[in-house]
Amino acid sequence: MSAAAGDVTAPQTYPSSPVFLPVREGQEARPVLDREGCSRLDQERRAARNRGDHSAASDCSVRIRRHPHH
């Protein structure tokens, strides 16, 4: 059975247009350093960057940004 033109169930077999994501330089989450949780997350983020674990550093930034004091 062949797929007809415009059939939404037919798989896409060609590349899509590129997706451009915004660059968020300079917008890093700032911890409130007098809060124990924020200070700990900031230290974890620095340690992750020092060991080259950018995924863990990003996770810490997200957790700092979502912290209740923000």
N, C-alpha and C positions, 0 to 999 in steps of 0.2 A: 504494500500500500504506500503510495507516494503522498507527500504533503503538498497541498494546494497553496498557491501564493496567498499570503495573508493569514494562513492557518496559525493560530496562536499556540498550538501544541507542538509545532515543529521546532526542533532545537536550533538555536542560532549558531551558525557555522562560520561566521566571519567576525572579525574584531569590532568591538564597540568603539565609539569616540572616547578619547581620553578624558579622565576625570581630573580636574584641577582642584586641589585642596589648598585652603589658605595657609600661609606660613604664619605661625604664632610666635615669632621671635619677640623677646622682651616682655612677654606677658606671663611670666612664670608666677605661679602661686606663691604668695609671700606668707610665711608662717608668722603667727603671733608668738613671739619667743618667750613670753612670760607664761604661756600655757604648756604644761608638761607634754601633752599629746602632740602638739605642733612642733615643739623642740625635738622630740624623738623622731617624728617623721622627717624633719629637715635633716637630722643626722643620718637617718637611713638613706635619704635621697643622695646626700653627698657621698656616702660610702658606696652606694650603687654606681654612681657616676665614676668614682675613682677606680672601680674594678671593671668598668666598661659595660655594666648592665643597664642599658638605657631603658629597657622595658620596666624594670623595677623602679628606676628613677621617675619615670613617667607615672607609674602607679602611685608613688608617694605624692607627686604633685597633684594628682586627682584627689587623693584622700585629704590633702591639705586644703584644696579648694572647696571640698564638700564639708569641711569641718563646720560645726554649728556656729562658730564665732564669725564666720564670713558673711 
